[in-house]
Amino acid sequence: MSGADGFEVEFVDRSERSARFLVRGLTPALANGVRRAIVADVPTFSIEHLRVVENSSVMFDEMIGLRLGLVPLTTPLDDFELGDTVTIALDVEGPATAYSGDIQTSDDLVRPADDDVPIIQLKENQRLELEAEAVLESGKTHAKQQGGVAVGYRHLQQTVVAGDRDEFEDDDGPQIVRGVIEEGAPEATDDDVAEGDLVLTDSFGNDLRERYPGKEVDVEDIPGAFVFHVESDGSFSVEELVLRAAESIGSRAVELRETVAV
Amino acid sequence: MELLVIDKTDEELRMEVAGEDHTFMNVLKGALLKTDGVAAATYDVNPEQSGGQTEPVLSVRTEDEVDPLDAVESAAERVEQLTDEFADAFRAAADA
């Protein structure tokens, strides 16, 4: 396990709810540990238990319950502990569509991350009125409690030009790579890039034939370099999600160390 | 995290680590293999449906008179250090 020379993190792509970043110096075990912790161990609020006052909609209470459970709620983890609950209420009368934005919460810190998630369309004389408890739990208990969606990583790959392509060779189609490559042959491209620059494969249609016309290109994994793609459901930022995941592994290590030491 | 020592000799340890899964056990195993004096380290988890031992069992064998529990302690310390370093590096990149 490296770490003697520390880790190197570099963001490749970043927006409010998603990020792509490169980490150098990771072992596969730690990379996968972080990924698994992002998905299963960082808790978020989700609606868990309903008290239905009136449901004259076309859906059963259980179906409404499922749909409400899937609405992401903002989760300030500093202010709550695992198992804490927040009361929410919803009261919509038809004709109208009940949206996540109609959900009222007892705590301003916990509210729907998006206001435009449709819950159910109500016709004339239909009404949905309910109270519910949102609970802070980890993704291990139920997928609705996951803060990370589409979380994964790939090896960082380096491109190396092995030579020119044979002019009369059969065309065997595009040469596809996905994610991020480390530029290993800047002279063979039209772009203004230097050797070692990170290039999103999206920028050349994921096809190496596009980027290196007429060249025979080899792709090699770079050891210990992983490109993570992390998307948050809006419960909190990507940065917080990743840091909490690392913290959760670290806190278990502390617990183990202290228990063994006694 | 509940620990239950199943077998322990001067250079062998089998220990149940209740409440954990691959997320932590695999990272810990990786760190153990890099720890001085550890000859072998692995863990085993059975699926929920197996009906038997479903909590992970960590197995460690040491050499050079290293106590296996001490090895686990220093591996845990290493994991702690690694996650801290990762968090620091990530925070630095995020704030940049």
Chai-1 contact restraints between the chains, C-beta under 6 A:
chainA,res_idxA,chainB,res_idxB,connection_type,confidence,min_distance_angstrom,max_distance_angstrom,comment,restraint_id
A,M1,B,G30,contact,1.0,0.0,6.0,A-B,restraint_1
A,M1,B,A31,contact,1.0,0.0,6.0,A-B,restraint_2
A,M1,B,K34,contact,1.0,0.0,6.0,A-B,restraint_3
A,G3,B,L82,contact,1.0,0.0,6.0,A-B,restraint_4
A,G3,B,E85,contact,1.0,0.0,6.0,A-B,restraint_5
A,G6,B,E85,contact,1.0,0.0,6.0,A-B,restraint_6
A,F7,B,E85,contact,1.0,0.0,6.0,A-B,restraint_7
A,F7,B,F86,contact,1.0,0.0,6.0,A-B,restraint_8
A,F7,B,A89,contact,1.0,0.0,6.0,A-B,restraint_9
A,V9,B,A89,contact,1.0,0.0,6.0,A-B,restraint_10
A,V9,B,F90,contact,1.0,0.0,6.0,A-B,restraint_11
A,V9,B,A93,contact,1.0,0.0,6.0,A-B,restraint_12
A,E10,B,A93,contact,1.0,0.0,6.0,A-B,restraint_13
A,F11,B,A93,contact,1.0,0.0,6.0,A-B,restraint_14
A,T27,B,G30,contact,1.0,0.0,6.0,A-B,restraint_15
A,A29,B,N26,contact,1.0,0.0,6.0,A-B,restraint_16
A,A29,B,V27,contact,1.0,0.0,6.0,A-B,restraint_17
A,A29,B,G30,contact,1.0,0.0,6.0,A-B,restraint_18
A,L30,B,V27,contact,1.0,0.0,6.0,A-B,restraint_19
A,G33,B,T23,contact,1.0,0.0,6.0,A-B,restraint_20
A,G33,B,V27,contact,1.0,0.0,6.0,A-B,restraint_21
A,R36,B,T23,contact,1.0,0.0,6.0,A-B,restraint_22
A,A37,B,T23,contact,1.0,0.0,6.0,A-B,restraint_23
A,E239,B,A94,contact,1.0,0.0,6.0,A-B,restraint_24
A,V242,B,F90,contact,1.0,0.0,6.0,A-B,restraint_25
A,L243,B,A87,contact,1.0,0.0,6.0,A-B,restraint_26
A,A246,B,T83,contact,1.0,0.0,6.0,A-B,restraint_27
A,A246,B,F86,contact,1.0,0.0,6.0,A-B,restraint_28
A,A246,B,A87,contact,1.0,0.0,6.0,A-B,restraint_29
A,I249,B,T83,contact,1.0,0.0,6.0,A-B,restraint_30
A,G250,B,E80,contact,1.0,0.0,6.0,A-B,restraint_31
A,G250,B,T83,contact,1.0,0.0,6.0,A-B,restraint_32
A,R252,B,F24,contact,1.0,0.0,6.0,A-B,restraint_33
A,A253,B,A76,contact,1.0,0.0,6.0,A-B,restraint_34
A,A253,B,V79,contact,1.0,0.0,6.0,A-B,restraint_35
A,A253,B,E80,contact,1.0,0.0,6.0,A-B,restraint_36
A,V254,B,E80,contact,1.0,0.0,6.0,A-B,restraint_37
A,E255,B,M1,contact,1.0,0.0,6.0,A-B,restraint_38
A,L256,B,A76,contact,1.0,0.0,6.0,A-B,restraint_39
A,R257,B,E73,contact,1.0,0.0,6.0,A-B,restraint_40
A,R257,B,A76,contact,1.0,0.0,6.0,A-B,restraint_41
A,R257,B,E77,contact,1.0,0.0,6.0,A-B,restraint_42
A,T259,B,L3,contact,1.0,0.0,6.0,A-B,restraint_43
A,V260,B,L69,contact,1.0,0.0,6.0,A-B,restraint_44
A,V260,B,V72,contact,1.0,0.0,6.0,A-B,restraint_45
A,V260,B,E73,contact,1.0,0.0,6.0,A-B,restraint_46
A,A261,B,E73,contact,1.0,0.0,6.0,A-B,restraint_47
